Structure formats: structure tokens, C-alpha cells
Amino acid sequence: MKTAPTAPARRRPDGKYEVTLHASAGKVRVGGAAEHDAALADYIEFGVDDRDGKPLVRERRLVRERHQDVRFVVDAPPARAGIDPDHKLIDKKPTDNMVPVDSR
């Protein structure tokens, strides 16, 4: 399970954009008909895309806790950010991995 609930961004004085991604991750094991929470200690990719869906950054980070605050600095205006942006991991609901960036 991976979700990216929010991703605010701000333009820096140097013209680059700082994106802060607030995401959560979890891991379950399936045995028979039951699911069980499992310890999380995995490298998971995070990323930011532009408005055309082209990656501005991709970075794998070690995730050990459920909630993550990840910061990126990108050169172009960000449009979407998230966890496991290219859907490499098994996920019950992959549509919630990327969220629109809030550039206020």
C-alpha cells in the first residue's frame, strides 16, 4: 500500500522549485485468505513529473516508517509528485500514488 496525499511546492529565488511530498507506505503479506502487516525496510522510488508527464526527478530511498516527508528540488515547474511513480511495486490501488503538485 502506497499513497501520496499531498505535494506542496514553492518557487525558490534561484528559479528552481522545491517540492515537499507527504506520502505513506505499508507492506502486507498474504497467507491463505488473510493479510498480515509486515515490517517495512525497502527501497521505494519517489518522483516528480512535469505537466507533460515527463520525469523531473526519480530517487530511490530506504523506507522504514509508514509516513514519509520527502523534499526535491527541480529545475522546471512540477505538476505531479508521488511514491512509486512508475508502478514497479504491487499495489491494490496504484491510482493514488501520484498527486497534483500544489504550487501556490
C-alpha positions, -999 to 999 in steps of 0.1 A, spaced: 0 0 0 14 34 -10 -3 68 -11 7 103 -17 -19 126 -1 -2 160 -7 27 176 -25 30 214 -20 57 233 -39 73 267 -39 94 286 -63 128 295 -49 147 327 -55 170 309 -79 141 299 -101 140 263 -91 111 246 -74 111 228 -40 85 201 -38 76 185 -4 59 152 -8 39 139 21 34 101 15 27 69 33 37 33 26 29 -1 41 36 -37 34 14 -67 38 19 -104 34 -8 -127 22 -12 -162 37 -43 -181 26 -72 -158 29 -56 -134 54 -34 -104 51 -8 -96 78 12 -64 82 49 -69 75 80 -49 86 89 -22 61 125 -18 52 125 -14 14 139 9 -12 110 27 -28 112 52 -57 98 87 -53 94 111 -82 82 144 -96 68 149 -132 62 179 -153 28 188 -169 36 165 -199 42 135 -176 80 136 -182 101 128 -151 118 157 -135 134 135 -108 133 99 -97 150 88 -65 150 56 -45 150 60 -8 151 35 21 116 35 37 113 21 72 84 41 85 48 44 74 48 82 69 73 100 47 81 136 41 104 138 11 118 170 -5 130 175 -40 145 205 -59 136 205 -96 145 229 -124 111 230 -142 76 236 -129 63 204 -112 29 191 -120 26 157 -102 46 140 -74 44 107 -57 56 74 -44 64 45 -68 55 68 -97 62 42 -124 42 14 -106 71 -10 -101 56 -24 -69 25 -45 -64 -3 -22 -51 -40 -26 -45 -47 10 -56 -20 24 -78 -41 54 -89 -33 71 -56 5 70 -59 8 104 -78 -10 136 -68 -11 171 -84 15 195 -70 1 225 -52 22 254 -64 8 284 -45 
